[in-house]
Amino acid sequence: MSDELDMPSPPTLMRQQSEISKQLFINEAHANAMVNMAKADEIETRKSIHEIKQPVFQYDMALKDCVFVGHTNTDLDSIAAAIGAAFLFGGTAARASEINTETEWVLERWGFDCPPMFLDIENVQERKVCLVDFNQRSQLTKGVDEKQIVGIIDHHALRDGAVATDYPIYIDVRPWGSVATILSHTYFRNRVRIPNNIAGLLLSAILSDTLNLNSPTCTDIDKLMVVALSKIAGVKDVDDLAEQQFKAKSKMILKYSVPEILRGDLKRFTIRDLKLAFGVCETTDVKTVLERRKEILEEMKAMKAEDQDTFVFFAIIDVGKLNSQLLICGLPEQELAEKAFDAKMDAKTRIMNIGNRVSRKKTMVPPLGATLKAGFKLSADAEAINKQMHSPEAVTNAGHLELIYNKNCVGQIQRVSVSQFQTAALAAKAMNFFKSVGRKLQAAVPKKKEKDENSAVAATADSGPSTQPPNPPQ
């Protein structure tokens, strides 16, 4: 027998593949086929796009010359879809509100100007409109007449409050992770070659909406489109692109005021005639957001009174760890959330850890909606709090929002409280008083001078003729 012992081999260190790396391998052949098919086509200009004779595409061409616009609280997916659709159908891209820091970074990365506001487009009231990335009336931008709407391209559920028309319109709603995926599919389906920069823009939008393919809303078609678009756009490291985008999005925490952070990605839903407001903040820097927790909670209460919402929630999503924390601003929200998510709120911080729920659309709002539809009722105390929050006194005490500029002429939306407003009003009143006193004093000076001169003349007349020679002429 050998005296040598059989020693186990040392462990082999292997780098764990990211979801992107896996999908690049799985979808390589299919993506190459799609890209090569598009390259083989000679449809490269806008003119030739409109000359195509395929029946399916003729149906799509009902959207020719439309203004494509997304929802208020504009995000990257809605901007990318508007630009991608405008090129495909020969229309005009528009935005519904100001863009966030991620969208700003991505537009610059792929060489696009920010689309104009909807109302800034010439003769926009005479144009056809196609909605992208939403279907709810509550998310329509100012100026859109529902009679103008001829199409909807979206990936959200059709809930109560969806846009309604008096006639059939073009509708392409698919249960995919991003509306940019739907647009990409339309390009490939009709063999329209996607320009490199538009492919990059659509790629970035899919990565954003699916959290780099890690969201529960992500589907196999999203993964396939990411692989195909990355090849067209020439992106070798998709993980790095996603990381840069998320870092850019996290900058909004430092750049924006608390009202802007709360409303930056806010959506409202009507369930059982109850108004549910749900904001999210996707970030790689959860700690910085939580440092502003108390301010955010106060703003949630103010917004609830101001907008007469029944429930207000705000979720902080860690896009790196794929974990979410829910801020609970009051007892009504606590009772509903604890029932819907089967979790407990930390009474000290008013934070509820809801684990790996990272999609408002699929894993946050649906449990809340299902709980409400199942006949959930608030306690008497919670009902009383809601009643008080919706009272005229609460609305007044909430103050109001103002656009306030700093010394560099950069504007921020800030909440002005009643006490601040009263202080400012008192200051203005005091200033007006002192100005009024100043004007009276100024007016009194010439009168006093005139009175002194008249007194001197009268005194001279009483004392007889003067012995002094007159003053020489000046």
C-alpha positions, 0 to 999 in steps of 0.5 A: 500500500502507498503511504501517500494520501489521496488529497482532494483537488483545490476548488476551481474558481469560476466567474458567475455569468450575468443574465446578459451573458447567458442570454448572449449565448442562448440567443446568439444564432437567432439574433444573428439571423434577425440582424442578417435578415434586416441587413439583406433588406434594402429598406434603409431610408425613410422614403423606402420604408413608406413604399413597402407593400407588405399587408401587415405593414400597411396596417401599421402605417395607420400611424404615419405622420402621428405625434408619438408621445408618452406619459407624464412623469416621462421615463426612458422607455416612453422617450425611446419608444416615441423616437423609435416609432417616429422614425419607423412611421415617419412621424414626430417624437414628443415628450409629456414632461421633463426627462430624468437623469438616466434619460438625459444620459442615454440621449447623449450617449446615442446622439439624440436631442431631447424631443420637444414638449407636446404643446411646443409642436407646431399645429399639434392640435391638428395632428393625429396622436399615438400614445406610447408606454401608457393607456390611462387617461390620468397619464395624458399630457396637457393638450392631448384631445382624445379625439386625436388619438389613433393608436396606442403602443403599450405593455401595461394592463388595461385597467379602469380609466383607460383611454376610450375612443368613439371609433376603432384605433390601432392598438398594439399591447403586449405582455413584454417587459418594455414598449421598446421591445414592441417597437424593435419587434415591429422593425424586425417583423417588417424587415426594416433595418434599424439605424445603429443609434436607434438600436442603441436607444431601444436597447437602453430602454429595454435594459432600464425597464427590465432592470438589466433583464432581472425584473419579473416582467422580463420575457424571452422576447425582451432577452432576444431583442437585447441580444439583437439590438446590441449587435446592431448598436455595436455594444460589446459589454451590455452589463457595463451599459446598464450599470452606467445608466443606473448610475446616471439615474441615481444622480437624480437623488442629489439633483432633485428636490423631495417633491421631484423625487416622489413624483419622478416616477409616480403613477396613479390607479383607480381601484374600487373608486379608490385613488392609489398613488404609487411612486418608485425610485430605482437606484444603486444608492439606497442609503442616500435616498433613505437619508431623506426618508423623513422629508419624503414621508412628510411630502407623501402626506402633503401630496395625499391631502393636496391630490385627495389620494386614498393611499400613497406609497413610495418604493425604493428599489435597489437595482443592484441587489434586486430588493425593495423597501416601501415607505409607509406614510400613515395607518391606512397605507400600513393596514393595506400593505401589511395585508397585501404583502404579508409583511410588517412595517418597522414602526420606528422607520416606517419602512416595510421590506417587501423583498424581491418585489422590484416591479410596480407593474407586476409585483407591487400594484397587483397585490394591492389591487387584489386585496382591495377588490377582495373587499378589504376595509380599513379600521375605524381609526384609519378611516378617520385619518383619511377623512382628516387628511382630506379635510379643507384644513389639511389641504390648506396646511399642506401648503403648495408647490412652487418652482423656486430658482437658485442663484444659478437660475436653476429651478426646483419644485419646492413645497412652501408650507403655510408658515413659510407663506405667512412669514413671506406674506408678513415680510411683504406686508412690512416691506409695503408699509415701510415703502409707504412711509418712505414715500410719505416722508419723501413727499413731505420734504419739498412741502417743508422747504416751501413752508420755510421759504414762505415764512422767511418772505413773510418775516422780511416783509414785516421788518421793512425794507432790507439794507442789504443789497440784493443777491447778484443774479446766478 
